Amino acid sequence: SDLSALTFEGFCELFVQTAIVIYSRGEKVLSHLPPVLAVEELIKHFEQATKEKGESIMLYQDPDATALGDAQLMKELNKKLEERPDYPIPEGYRKIVQKDINFKYVISSDMGVPEEGAVAMEILDEILG
């Protein structure tokens, strides 16, 4: 089959199969255990190899990390984008616009709360919100 058209699902299957094959022979045999343990062992191996090369292992420690770039560069880019939203960004980065969401709670007259009580609740909401 055409390997240039490898999908994400296909990659996951290939990764699992690779882990199973690697850990079904040799020094560390895990074939009698669930396949997920072989996958975890392979990922630990990659993490150790990355660490030994002196590279960041942040991705292994926090897979949900969204910013793997240089923190100082990110601060500088954010500062420049704040000043000039059309500022060109380096390849591999993307602009994410965060919108401020404001909530205003209003007590409906259907709730049976007297007007003075509703006003008090709305003021408290403004202070606490």
N, CA, C and O atoms as a Tinker XYZ file with bonds, in Angstrom:
   516  protein
     1  N      0.835000   -1.191000    0.000000    73     2
     2  CA     0.000000    0.000000    0.000000    64     1     3
     3  C      0.872000    1.245000    0.000000    63     2     4     5
     4  O      2.077000    1.164000    0.239000    81     3
     5  N      0.267000    2.393000   -0.267000    73     3     6
     6  CA     0.962000    3.666000   -0.390000    64     5     7
     7  C      1.248000    4.250000    0.989000    63     6     8     9
     8  O      0.326000    4.695000    1.672000    81     7
     9  N      2.523000    4.255000    1.409000    73     7    10
    10  CA     2.884000    4.762000    2.739000    64     9    11
    11  C      2.842000    6.281000    2.815000    63    10    12    13
    12  O      2.828000    6.837000    3.913000    81    11
    13  N      2.821000    6.963000    1.681000    73    11    14
    14  CA     2.751000    8.424000    1.718000    64    13    15
    15  C      1.360000    8.895000    2.123000    63    14    16    17
    16  O      1.173000   10.071000    2.435000    81    15
    17  N      0.388000    7.997000    2.121000    73    15    18
    18  CA    -0.981000    8.349000    2.493000    64    17    19
    19  C     -1.336000    7.792000    3.864000    63    18    20    21
    20  O     -2.489000    7.445000    4.117000    81    19
    21  N     -0.355000    7.707000    4.740000    73    19    22
    22  CA    -0.594000    7.170000    6.081000    64    21    23
    23  C     -1.492000    8.117000    6.864000    63    22    24    25
    24  O     -1.168000    9.293000    7.027000    81    23
    25  N     -2.609000    7.612000    7.345000    73    23    26
    26  CA    -3.535000    8.422000    8.135000    64    25    27
    27  C     -3.124000    8.369000    9.603000    63    26    28    29
    28  O     -2.268000    7.573000    9.989000    81    27
    29  N     -3.736000    9.215000   10.409000    73    27    30
    30  CA    -3.446000    9.210000   11.835000    64    29    31
    31  C     -3.821000    7.859000   12.446000    63    30    32    33
    32  O     -3.077000    7.313000   13.260000    81    31
    33  N     -4.973000    7.326000   12.052000    73    31    34
    34  CA    -5.403000    6.024000   12.559000    64    33    35
    35  C     -4.420000    4.931000   12.140000    63    34    36    37
    36  O     -4.092000    4.037000   12.920000    81    35
    37  N     -3.958000    5.022000   10.896000    73    35    38
    38  CA    -2.975000    4.058000   10.407000    64    37    39
    39  C     -1.666000    4.165000   11.183000    63    38    40    41
    40  O     -1.040000    3.151000   11.493000    81    39
    41  N     -1.252000    5.391000   11.498000    73    39    42
    42  CA    -0.037000    5.591000   12.289000    64    41    43
    43  C     -0.191000    4.959000   13.670000    63    42    44    45
    44  O      0.723000    4.294000   14.158000    81    43
    45  N     -1.354000    5.167000   14.301000    73    43    46
    46  CA    -1.593000    4.590000   15.628000    64    45    47
    47  C     -1.502000    3.066000   15.585000    63    46    48    49
    48  O     -0.896000    2.451000   16.461000    81    47
    49  N     -2.102000    2.466000   14.572000    73    47    50
    50  CA    -2.044000    1.009000   14.428000    64    49    51
    51  C     -0.597000    0.544000   14.221000    63    50    52    53
    52  O     -0.161000   -0.442000   14.816000    81    51
    53  N      0.130000    1.262000   13.378000    73    51    54
    54  CA     1.527000    0.928000   13.116000    64    53    55
    55  C      2.359000    1.043000   14.394000    63    54    56    57
    56  O      3.208000    0.193000   14.662000    81    55
    57  N      2.118000    2.080000   15.170000    73    55    58
    58  CA     2.853000    2.299000   16.416000    64    57    59
    59  C      2.596000    1.159000   17.406000    63    58    60    61
    60  O      3.529000    0.643000   18.022000    81    59
    61  N      1.333000    0.772000   17.552000    73    59    62
    62  CA     0.985000   -0.324000   18.456000    64    61    63
    63  C      1.625000   -1.627000   17.988000    63    62    64    65
    64  O      2.198000   -2.362000   18.792000    81    63
    65  N      1.528000   -1.916000   16.691000    73    63    66
    66  CA     2.128000   -3.137000   16.158000    64    65    67
    67  C      3.639000   -3.153000   16.353000    63    66    68    69
    68  O      4.215000   -4.193000   16.671000    81    67
    69  N      4.279000   -2.007000   16.164000    73    67    70
    70  CA     5.731000   -1.907000   16.359000    64    69    71
    71  C      6.090000   -2.204000   17.811000    63    70    72    73
    72  O      7.028000   -2.953000   18.083000    81    71
    73  N      5.345000   -1.618000   18.737000    73    71    74
    74  CA     5.603000   -1.842000   20.167000    64    73    75
    75  C      5.423000   -3.313000   20.520000    63    74    76    77
    76  O      6.222000   -3.877000   21.267000    81    75
    77  N      4.387000   -3.929000   19.991000    73    75    78
    78  CA     4.120000   -5.336000   20.286000    64    77    79
    79  C      5.259000   -6.216000   19.765000    63    78    80    81
    80  O      5.714000   -7.123000   20.461000    81    79
    81  N      5.719000   -5.945000   18.533000    73    79    82
    82  CA     6.803000   -6.743000   17.953000    64    81    83
    83  C      8.088000   -6.558000   18.753000    63    82    84    85
    84  O      8.770000   -7.535000   19.064000    81    83
    85  N      8.424000   -5.310000   19.088000    73    83    86
    86  CA     9.664000   -5.041000   19.831000    64    85    87
    87  C      9.659000   -5.738000   21.185000    63    86    88    89
    88  O     10.667000   -6.312000   21.597000    81    87
    89  N      8.538000   -5.688000   21.866000    73    87    90
    90  CA     8.487000   -6.239000   23.222000    64    89    91
    91  C      7.900000   -7.654000   23.280000    63    90    92    93
    92  O      7.391000   -8.080000   24.316000    81    91
    93  N      7.977000   -8.376000   22.156000    73    91    94
    94  CA     7.565000   -9.789000   22.179000    64    93    95
    95  C      8.779000  -10.707000   22.089000    63    94    96    97
    96  O      8.643000  -11.930000   22.072000    81    95
    97  N      9.952000  -10.114000   22.031000    73    95    98
    98  CA    11.203000  -10.882000   21.995000    64    97    99
    99  C     12.313000  -10.042000   22.605000    63    98   100   101
   100  O     12.133000   -8.850000   22.859000    81    99
   101  N     13.434000  -10.652000   22.834000    73    99   102
   102  CA    14.574000   -9.925000   23.392000    64   101   103
   103  C     14.588000   -9.950000   24.913000    63   102   104   105
   104  O     14.024000  -10.845000   25.543000    81   103
   105  N     15.247000   -8.943000   25.491000    73   103   106
   106  CA    15.409000   -8.887000   26.946000    64   105   107
   107  C     14.102000   -8.662000   27.691000    63   106   108   109
   108  O     13.857000   -9.276000   28.730000    81   107
   109  N     13.281000   -7.796000   27.167000    73   107   110
   110  CA    12.047000   -7.413000   27.858000    64   109   111
   111  C     10.842000   -7.932000   27.078000    63   110   112   113
   112  O     10.395000   -7.298000   26.122000    81   111
   113  N     10.324000   -9.078000   27.485000    73   111   114
   114  CA     9.186000   -9.686000   26.796000    64   113   115
   115  C      7.901000   -9.315000   27.534000    63   114   116   117
   116  O      7.723000   -9.633000   28.710000    81   115
   117  N      7.010000   -8.632000   26.808000    73   115   118
   118  CA     5.735000   -8.205000   27.389000    64   117   119
   119  C      4.546000   -8.814000   26.642000    63   118   120   121
   120  O      3.409000   -8.380000   26.824000    81   119
   121  N      4.807000   -9.810000   25.810000    73   119   122
   122  CA     3.745000  -10.358000   24.962000    64   121   123
   123  C      2.624000  -11.025000   25.748000    63   122   124   125
   124  O      1.523000  -11.192000   25.223000    81   123
   125  N      2.880000  -11.408000   26.989000    73   123   126
   126  CA     1.851000  -12.049000   27.806000    64   125   127
   127  C      0.976000  -11.012000   28.521000    63   126   128   129
   128  O      0.036000  -11.371000   29.230000    81   127
   129  N      1.284000   -9.747000   28.334000    73   127   130
   130  CA     0.539000   -8.654000   28.979000    64   129   131
   131  C     -0.270000   -7.878000   27.938000    63   130   132   133
   132  O     -0.054000   -8.056000   26.740000    81   131
   133  N     -1.199000   -7.020000   28.375000    73   131   134
   134  CA    -1.975000   -6.222000   27.408000    64   133   135
   135  C     -1.059000   -5.355000   26.533000    63   134   136   137
   136  O     -0.035000   -4.869000   27.012000    81   135
   137  N     -1.412000   -5.160000   25.267000    73   135   138
   138  CA    -0.583000   -4.383000   24.326000    64   137   139
   139  C     -0.261000   -2.962000   24.805000    63   138   140   141
   140  O      0.782000   -2.410000   24.454000    81   139
   141  N     -1.144000   -2.379000   25.595000    73   139   142
   142  CA    -0.908000   -1.007000   26.051000    64   141   143
   143  C      0.392000   -0.895000   26.849000    63   142   144   145
   144  O      1.028000    0.159000   26.847000    81   143
   145  N      0.786000   -1.956000   27.522000    73   143   146
   146  CA     2.030000   -1.923000   28.288000    64   145   147
   147  C      3.251000   -1.871000   27.372000    63   146   148   149
   148  O      4.251000   -1.232000   27.697000    81   147
   149  N      3.164000   -2.540000   26.237000    73   147   150
   150  CA     4.252000   -2.468000   25.253000    64   149   151
   151  C      4.335000   -1.059000   24.674000    63   150   152   153
   152  O      5.429000   -0.535000   24.466000    81   151
   153  N      3.184000   -0.447000   24.415000    73   151   154
   154  CA     3.154000    0.921000   23.891000    64   153   155
   155  C      3.762000    1.880000   24.919000    63   154   156   157
   156  O      4.578000    2.730000   24.565000    81   155
   157  N      3.369000    1.747000   26.186000    73   155   158
   158  CA     3.912000    2.602000   27.244000    64   157   159
   159  C      5.426000    2.432000   27.359000    63   158   160   161
   160  O      6.150000    3.409000   27.549000    81   159
   161  N      5.896000    1.204000   27.246000    73   159   162
   162  CA     7.332000    0.935000   27.341000    64   161   163
   163  C      8.087000    1.577000   26.177000    63   162   164   165
   164  O      9.182000    2.111000   26.359000    81   163
   165  N      7.498000    1.523000   24.987000    73   163   166
   166  CA     8.127000    2.142000   23.821000    64   165   167
   167  C      8.182000    3.664000   23.993000    63   166   168   169
   168  O      9.185000    4.290000   23.651000    81   167
   169  N      7.131000    4.245000   24.508000    73   167   170
   170  CA     7.109000    5.696000   24.747000    64   169   171
   171  C      8.150000    6.066000   25.805000    63   170   172   173
   172  O      8.834000    7.080000   25.665000    81   171
   173  N      8.276000    5.258000   26.861000    73   171   174
   174  CA     9.311000    5.504000   27.882000    64   173   175
   175  C     10.699000    5.443000   27.254000    63   174   176   177
   176  O     11.578000    6.236000   27.591000    81   175
   177  N     10.888000    4.495000   26.338000    73   175   178
   178  CA    12.170000    4.372000   25.637000    64   177   179
   179  C     12.462000    5.643000   24.836000    63   178   180   181
   180  O     13.579000    6.160000   24.877000    81   179
   181  N     11.460000    6.147000   24.108000    73   179   182
   182  CA    11.630000    7.374000   23.329000    64   181   183
   183  C     11.940000    8.564000   24.252000    63   182   184   185
   184  O     12.781000    9.405000   23.935000    81   183
   185  N     11.252000    8.617000   25.388000    73   183   186
   186  CA    11.484000    9.708000   26.343000    64   185   187
   187  C     12.932000    9.680000   26.845000    63   186   188   189
   188  O     13.599000   10.713000   26.902000    81   187
   189  N     13.403000    8.493000   27.205000    73   187   190
   190  CA    14.778000    8.355000   27.703000    64   189   191
   191  C     15.792000    8.735000   26.625000    63   190   192   193
   192  O     16.777000    9.418000   26.906000    81   191
   193  N     15.548000    8.293000   25.397000    73   191   194
   194  CA    16.457000    8.622000   24.296000    64   193   195
   195  C     16.476000   10.131000   24.041000    63   194   196   197
   196  O     17.531000   10.702000   23.765000    81   195
   197  N     15.326000   10.766000   24.131000    73   195   198
   198  CA    15.232000   12.219000   23.952000    64   197   199
   199  C     15.990000   12.940000   25.049000    63   198   200   201
   200  O     16.706000   13.908000   24.795000    81   199
   201  N     15.824000   12.457000   26.277000    73   199   202
   202  CA    16.501000   13.060000   27.438000    64   201   203
   203  C     18.018000   12.920000   27.293000    63   202   204   205
   204  O     18.757000   13.867000   27.564000    81   203
   205  N     18.483000   11.748000   26.869000    73   203   206
   206  CA    19.918000   11.499000   26.701000    64   205   207
   207  C     20.533000   12.394000   25.621000    63   206   208   209
   208  O     21.721000   12.714000   25.676000    81   207
   209  N     19.721000   12.793000   24.642000    73   207   210
   210  CA    20.210000   13.683000   23.585000    64   209   211
   211  C     20.206000   15.142000   24.047000    63   210   212   213
   212  O     20.639000   16.034000   23.318000    81   211
   213  N     19.710000   15.375000   25.269000    73   211   214
   214  CA    19.688000   16.734000   25.808000    64   213   215
   215  C     18.550000   17.581000   25.284000    63   214   216   217
   216  O     18.585000   18.806000   25.398000    81   215
   217  N     17.544000   16.950000   24.711000    73   215   218
   218  CA    16.396000   17.681000   24.172000    64   217   219
   219  C     15.273000   17.711000   25.208000    63   218   220   221
   220  O     15.273000   16.936000   26.164000    81   219
   221  N     14.336000   18.600000   25.004000    73   219   222
   222  CA    13.219000   18.765000   25.933000    64   221   223
   223  C     12.316000   17.532000   25.926000    63   222   224   225
   224  O     11.964000   17.003000   24.872000    81   223
   225  N     11.951000   17.091000   27.129000    73   223   226
   226  CA    11.015000   15.963000   27.258000    64   225   227
   227  C      9.645000   16.457000   27.741000    63   226   228   229
   228  O      8.843000   15.687000   28.270000    81   227
   229  N      9.399000   17.749000   27.548000    73   227   230
   230  CA     8.138000   18.350000   27.988000    64   229   231
   231  C      6.918000   17.634000   27.385000    63   230   232   233
   232  O      5.907000   17.441000   28.061000    81   231
   233  N      7.024000   17.252000   26.131000    73   231   234
   234  CA     5.907000   16.572000   25.464000    64   233   235
   235  C      5.548000   15.264000   26.169000    63   234   236   237
   236  O      4.373000   14.905000   26.250000    81   235
   237  N      6.551000   14.552000   26.678000    73   235   238
   238  CA     6.298000   13.292000   27.377000    64   237   239
   239  C      5.718000   13.542000   28.760000    63   238   240   241
   240  O      4.874000   12.782000   29.235000    81   239
   241  N      6.178000   14.616000   29.407000    73   239   242
   242  CA     5.714000   14.909000   30.765000    64   241   243
   243  C      4.340000   15.546000   30.770000    63   242   244   245
   244  O      3.559000   15.316000   31.693000    81   243
   245  N      4.026000   16.347000   29.750000    73   243   246
   246  CA     2.732000   17.015000   29.667000    64   245   247
   247  C      2.243000   16.970000   28.225000    63   246   248   249
   248  O      2.433000   17.926000   27.473000    81   247
   249  N      1.612000   15.857000   27.834000    73   247   250
   250  CA     1.168000   15.710000   26.436000    64   249   251
   251  C      0.162000   16.767000   25.992000    63   250   252   253
   252  O     -0.008000   16.997000   24.795000    81   251
   253  N     -0.503000   17.411000   26.949000    73   251   254
   254  CA    -1.492000   18.427000   26.594000    64   253   255
   255  C     -0.880000   19.798000   26.389000    63   254   256   257
   256  O     -1.592000   20.758000   26.092000    81   255
   257  N      0.417000   19.902000   26.544000    73   255   258
   258  CA     1.074000   21.201000   26.360000    64   257   259
   259  C      0.849000   21.665000   24.929000    63   258   260   261
   260  O      1.055000   20.914000   23.976000    81   259
   261  N      0.426000   22.907000   24.798000    73   259   262
   262  CA     0.134000   23.410000   23.459000    64   261   263
   263  C      1.241000   24.282000   22.913000    63   262   264   265
   264  O      1.312000   24.499000   21.703000    81   263
   265  N      2.108000   24.787000   23.772000    73   263   266
   266  CA     3.172000   25.672000   23.317000    64   265   267
   267  C      4.514000   25.027000   23.622000    63   266   268   269
   268  O      5.019000   25.129000   24.740000    81   267
   269  N      5.085000   24.369000   22.636000    73   267   270
   270  CA     6.376000   23.719000   22.821000    64   269   271
   271  C      7.518000   24.616000   22.371000    63   270   272   273
   272  O      8.680000   24.212000   22.423000    81   271
   273  N      7.201000   25.830000   21.929000    73   271   274
   274  CA     8.224000   26.735000   21.451000    64   273   275
   275  C      8.942000   27.456000   22.578000    63   274   276   277
   276  O      8.670000   27.223000   23.756000    81   275
   277  N      9.847000   28.319000   22.208000    73   275   278
   278  CA    10.630000   29.113000   23.142000    64   277   279
   279  C      9.706000   30.086000   23.871000    63   278   280   281
   280  O      9.009000   30.874000   23.232000    81   279
   281  N      9.697000   30.037000   25.203000    73   279   282
   282  CA     8.800000   30.870000   26.008000    64   281   283
   283  C      9.079000   32.355000   25.792000    63   282   284   285
   284  O      8.148000   33.155000   25.708000    81   283
   285  N     10.363000   32.727000   25.701000    73   283   286
   286  CA    10.713000   34.137000   25.495000    64   285   287
   287  C     10.226000   34.622000   24.133000    63   286   288   289
   288  O      9.718000   35.736000   24.008000    81   287
   289  N     10.385000   33.778000   23.110000    73   287   290
   290  CA     9.911000   34.132000   21.771000    64   289   291
   291  C      8.397000   34.313000   21.788000    63   290   292   293
   292  O      7.874000   35.242000   21.172000    81   291
   293  N      7.696000   33.431000   22.487000    73   291   294
   294  CA     6.234000   33.531000   22.572000    64   293   295
   295  C      5.825000   34.851000   23.215000    63   294   296   297
   296  O      4.891000   35.506000   22.751000    81   295
   297  N      6.522000   35.247000   24.287000    73   295   298
   298  CA     6.203000   36.520000   24.961000    64   297   299
   299  C      6.422000   37.692000   24.014000    63   298   300   301
   300  O      5.592000   38.597000   23.929000    81   299
   301  N      7.543000   37.668000   23.305000    73   299   302
   302  CA     7.852000   38.756000   22.372000    64   301   303
   303  C      6.819000   38.819000   21.244000    63   302   304   305
   304  O      6.353000   39.899000   20.878000    81   303
   305  N      6.467000   37.654000   20.698000    73   303   306
   306  CA     5.463000   37.631000   19.624000    64   305   307
   307  C      4.124000   38.153000   20.114000    63   306   308   309
   308  O      3.468000   38.935000   19.426000    81   307
   309  N      3.717000   37.720000   21.306000    73   307   310
   310  CA     2.444000   38.183000   21.854000    64   309   311
   311  C      2.455000   39.694000   22.056000    63   310   312   313
   312  O      1.455000   40.365000   21.798000    81   311
   313  N      3.589000   40.230000   22.518000    73   311   314
   314  CA     3.709000   41.671000   22.737000    64   313   315
   315  C      3.573000   42.421000   21.404000    63   314   316   317
   316  O      2.860000   43.420000   21.310000    81   315
   317  N      4.273000   41.918000   20.378000    73   315   318
   318  CA     4.222000   42.567000   19.067000    64   317   319
   319  C      2.843000   42.446000   18.438000    63   318   320   321
   320  O      2.372000   43.381000   17.790000    81   319
   321  N      2.196000   41.304000   18.625000    73   319   322
   322  CA     0.854000   41.108000   18.070000    64   321   323
   323  C     -0.172000   41.988000   18.770000    63   322   324   325
   324  O     -1.161000   42.405000   18.167000    81   323
   325  N      0.070000   42.264000   20.040000    73   323   326
   326  CA    -0.831000   43.156000   20.774000    64   325   327
   327  C     -0.749000   44.562000   20.189000    63   326   328   329
   328  O     -1.760000   45.248000   20.041000    81   327
   329  N      0.489000   44.984000   19.856000    73   327   330
   330  CA     0.702000   46.308000   19.276000    64   329   331
   331  C      0.219000   46.367000   17.833000    63   330   332   333
   332  O     -0.406000   47.339000   17.409000    81   331
   333  N      0.524000   45.294000   17.078000    73   331   334
   334  CA     0.193000   45.238000   15.659000    64   333   335
   335  C     -0.379000   43.873000   15.314000    63   334   336   337
   336  O      0.386000   42.941000   15.065000    81   335
   337  N     -1.708000   43.722000   15.290000    73   335   338
   338  CA    -2.322000   42.409000   15.011000    64   337   339
   339  C     -1.919000   41.791000   13.672000    63   338   340   341
   340  O     -2.022000   40.576000   13.504000    81   339
   341  N     -1.459000   42.609000   12.712000    73   339   342
   342  CA    -1.069000   42.077000   11.400000    64   341   343
   343  C      0.406000   41.707000   11.353000    63   342   344   345
   344  O      0.923000   41.411000   10.276000    81   343
   345  N      1.098000   41.713000   12.484000    73   343   346
   346  CA     2.525000   41.397000   12.545000    64   345   347
   347  C      2.757000   39.977000   12.012000    63   346   348   349
   348  O      2.063000   39.052000   12.433000    81   347
   349  N      3.717000   39.783000   11.097000    73   347   350
   350  CA     3.960000   38.435000   10.544000    64   349   351
   351  C      4.597000   37.517000   11.598000    63   350   352   353
   352  O      5.502000   37.926000   12.325000    81   351
   353  N      4.120000   36.302000   11.665000    73   351   354
   354  CA     4.651000   35.364000   12.655000    64   353   355
   355  C      5.522000   34.325000   11.958000    63   354   356   357
   356  O      5.320000   34.037000   10.778000    81   355
   357  N      6.499000   33.756000   12.685000    73   355   358
   358  CA     7.406000   32.778000   12.074000    64   357   359
   359  C      6.677000   31.506000   11.646000    63   358   360   361
   360  O      5.601000   31.184000   12.150000    81   359
   361  N      7.286000   30.804000   10.716000    73   359   362
   362  CA     6.737000   29.531000   10.247000    64   361   363
   363  C      6.667000   28.550000   11.413000    63   362   364   365
   364  O      7.585000   28.485000   12.230000    81   363
   365  N      5.593000   27.799000   11.487000    73   363   366
   366  CA     5.421000   26.824000   12.562000    64   365   367
   367  C      4.595000   27.366000   13.719000    63   366   368   369
   368  O      4.196000   26.608000   14.603000    81   367
   369  N      4.337000   28.660000   13.720000    73   367   370
   370  CA     3.502000   29.279000   14.744000    64   369   371
   371  C      2.189000   29.687000   14.106000    63   370   372   373
   372  O      2.099000   29.817000   12.885000    81   371
   373  N      1.178000   29.889000   14.923000    73   371   374
   374  CA    -0.098000   30.358000   14.394000    64   373   375
   375  C     -0.726000   31.322000   15.389000    63   374   376   377
   376  O     -0.464000   31.275000   16.591000    81   375
   377  N     -1.554000   32.184000   14.851000    73   375   378
   378  CA    -2.230000   33.169000   15.693000    64   377   379
   379  C     -3.509000   32.556000   16.242000    63   378   380   381
   380  O     -4.284000   31.937000   15.512000    81   379
   381  N     -3.713000   32.738000   17.529000    73   379   382
   382  CA    -4.953000   32.307000   18.162000    64   381   383
   383  C     -5.532000   33.526000   18.854000    63   382   384   385
   384  O     -4.925000   34.073000   19.774000    81   383
   385  N     -6.700000   33.948000   18.413000    73   383   386
   386  CA    -7.347000   35.123000   18.996000    64   385   387
   387  C     -8.292000   34.654000   20.092000    63   386   388   389
   388  O     -9.211000   33.871000   19.853000    81   387
   389  N     -8.047000   35.146000   21.289000    73   387   390
   390  CA    -8.919000   34.809000   22.407000    64   389   391
   391  C     -9.889000   35.951000   22.621000    63   390   392   393
   392  O     -9.498000   37.116000   22.680000    81   391
   393  N    -11.131000   35.608000   22.734000    73   391   394
   394  CA   -12.157000   36.627000   22.932000    64   393   395
   395  C    -12.556000   36.647000   24.396000    63   394   396   397
   396  O    -12.712000   35.605000   25.032000    81   395
   397  N    -12.717000   37.851000   24.913000    73   395   398
   398  CA   -13.209000   37.997000   26.278000    64   397   399
   399  C    -14.716000   37.795000   26.263000    63   398   400   401
   400  O    -15.431000   38.383000   25.451000    81   399
   401  N    -15.177000   36.964000   27.163000    73   399   402
   402  CA   -16.602000   36.691000   27.253000    64   401   403
   403  C    -17.122000   37.362000   28.516000    63   402   404   405
   404  O    -16.608000   37.135000   29.611000    81   403
   405  N    -18.130000   38.176000   28.350000    73   403   406
   406  CA   -18.734000   38.857000   29.492000    64   405   407
   407  C    -20.138000   38.321000   29.707000    63   406   408   409
   408  O    -20.932000   38.215000   28.772000    81   407
   409  N    -20.426000   37.990000   30.943000    73   407   410
   410  CA   -21.744000   37.502000   31.293000    64   409   411
   411  C    -22.454000   38.557000   32.131000    63   410   412   413
   412  O    -21.840000   39.190000   32.990000    81   411
   413  N    -23.706000   38.738000   31.889000    73   411   414
   414  CA   -24.508000   39.622000   32.721000    64   413   415
   415  C    -25.768000   38.848000   33.075000    63   414   416   417
   416  O    -26.554000   38.464000   32.209000    81   415
   417  N    -25.931000   38.635000   34.353000    73   415   418
   418  CA   -27.093000   37.899000   34.830000    64   417   419
   419  C    -28.177000   38.890000   35.217000    63   418   420   421
   420  O    -27.930000   39.864000   35.928000    81   419
   421  N    -29.366000   38.625000   34.741000    73   419   422
   422  CA   -30.515000   39.466000   35.047000    64   421   423
   423  C    -31.593000   38.557000   35.625000    63   422   424   425
   424  O    -31.882000   37.489000   35.085000    81   423
   425  N    -32.176000   38.998000   36.725000    73   423   426
   426  CA   -33.240000   38.223000   37.366000    64   425   427
   427  C    -34.539000   38.477000   36.617000    63   426   428   429
   428  O    -34.997000   39.615000   36.513000    81   427
   429  N    -35.121000   37.416000   36.101000    73   427   430
   430  CA   -36.375000   37.517000   35.358000    64   429   431
   431  C    -37.532000   37.821000   36.297000    63   430   432   433
   432  O    -37.564000   37.341000   37.430000    81   431
   433  N    -38.474000   38.612000   35.826000    73   431   434
   434  CA   -39.650000   38.932000   36.651000    64   433   435
   435  C    -40.506000   37.692000   36.905000    63   434   436   437
   436  O    -41.296000   37.660000   37.849000    81   435
   437  N    -40.345000   36.674000   36.063000    73   435   438
   438  CA   -41.088000   35.422000   36.223000    64   437   439
   439  C    -40.675000   34.654000   37.481000    63   438   440   441
   440  O    -41.401000   33.773000   37.941000    81   439
   441  N    -39.504000   34.992000   38.035000    73   439   442
   442  CA   -38.988000   34.234000   39.178000    64   441   443
   443  C    -39.640000   34.642000   40.495000    63   442   444   445
   444  O    -39.454000   33.968000   41.508000    81   443
   445  N    -40.384000   35.708000   40.495000    73   443   446
   446  CA   -41.076000   36.123000   41.712000    64   445   447
   447  C    -40.194000   36.809000   42.741000    63   446   448   449
   448  O    -40.581000   36.929000   43.903000    81   447
   449  N    -39.022000   37.258000   42.337000    73   447   450
   450  CA   -38.124000   37.965000   43.245000    64   449   451
   451  C    -38.502000   39.444000   43.205000    63   450   452   453
   452  O    -38.587000   40.034000   42.128000    81   451
   453  N    -38.734000   40.052000   44.391000    73   451   454
   454  CA   -39.078000   41.478000   44.397000    64   453   455
   455  C    -37.977000   42.305000   43.722000    63   454   456   457
   456  O    -36.809000   41.915000   43.709000    81   455
   457  N    -38.373000   43.453000   43.162000    73   455   458
   458  CA   -37.426000   44.263000   42.401000    64   457   459
   459  C    -36.190000   44.641000   43.208000    63   458   460   461
   460  O    -35.074000   44.591000   42.693000    81   459
   461  N    -36.385000   45.022000   44.483000    73   459   462
   462  CA   -35.228000   45.402000   45.299000    64   461   463
   463  C    -34.295000   44.208000   45.525000    63   462   464   465
   464  O    -33.078000   44.380000   45.598000    81   463
   465  N    -34.851000   43.019000   45.632000    73   463   466
   466  CA   -34.036000   41.811000   45.774000    64   465   467
   467  C    -33.277000   41.505000   44.500000    63   466   468   469
   468  O    -32.114000   41.106000   44.547000    81   467
   469  N    -33.931000   41.691000   43.353000    73   467   470
   470  CA   -33.290000   41.442000   42.060000    64   469   471
   471  C    -32.140000   42.418000   41.837000    63   470   472   473
   472  O    -31.077000   42.035000   41.350000    81   471
   473  N    -32.360000   43.676000   42.194000    73   471   474
   474  CA   -31.303000   44.680000   42.034000    64   473   475
   475  C    -30.111000   44.319000   42.915000    63   474   476   477
   476  O    -28.965000   44.406000   42.473000    81   475
   477  N    -30.372000   43.919000   44.150000    73   475   478
   478  CA   -29.302000   43.534000   45.075000    64   477   479
   479  C    -28.522000   42.346000   44.523000    63   478   480   481
   480  O    -27.293000   42.325000   44.590000    81   479
   481  N    -29.234000   41.351000   43.974000    73   479   482
   482  CA   -28.571000   40.166000   43.420000    64   481   483
   483  C    -27.722000   40.535000   42.208000    63   482   484   485
   484  O    -26.628000   39.999000   42.032000    81   483
   485  N    -28.217000   41.446000   41.369000    73   483   486
   486  CA   -27.463000   41.856000   40.188000    64   485   487
   487  C    -26.209000   42.633000   40.589000    63   486   488   489
   488  O    -25.159000   42.480000   39.965000    81   487
   489  N    -26.313000   43.459000   41.619000    73   487   490
   490  CA   -25.143000   44.204000   42.117000    64   489   491
   491  C    -24.103000   43.232000   42.668000    63   490   492   493
   492  O    -22.910000   43.366000   42.395000    81   491
   493  N    -24.561000   42.262000   43.436000    73   491   494
   494  CA   -23.634000   41.237000   43.967000    64   493   495
   495  C    -22.961000   40.484000   42.834000    63   494   496   497
   496  O    -21.766000   40.196000   42.899000    81   495
   497  N    -23.721000   40.164000   41.797000    73   495   498
   498  CA   -23.158000   39.464000   40.657000    64   497   499
   499  C    -22.061000   40.295000   39.995000    63   498   500   501
   500  O    -21.022000   39.756000   39.613000    81   499
   501  N    -22.285000   41.614000   39.855000    73   499   502
   502  CA   -21.275000   42.497000   39.254000    64   501   503
   503  C    -20.017000   42.544000   40.108000    63   502   504   505
   504  O    -18.901000   42.517000   39.589000    81   503
   505  N    -20.206000   42.615000   41.432000    73   503   506
   506  CA   -19.054000   42.715000   42.345000    64   505   507
   507  C    -18.241000   41.413000   42.326000    63   506   508   509
   508  O    -17.012000   41.445000   42.254000    81   507
   509  N    -18.932000   40.277000   42.390000    73   507   510
   510  CA   -18.260000   38.997000   42.453000    64   509   511
   511  C    -17.792000   38.489000   41.091000    63   510   512   513
   512  O    -16.847000   37.705000   41.003000    81   511
   513  N    -18.458000   38.940000   40.041000    73   511   514
   514  CA   -18.137000   38.431000   38.706000    64   513   515
   515  C    -17.015000   39.161000   38.123000    63   514   516
   516  O    -16.606000   38.868000   37.000000    81   515
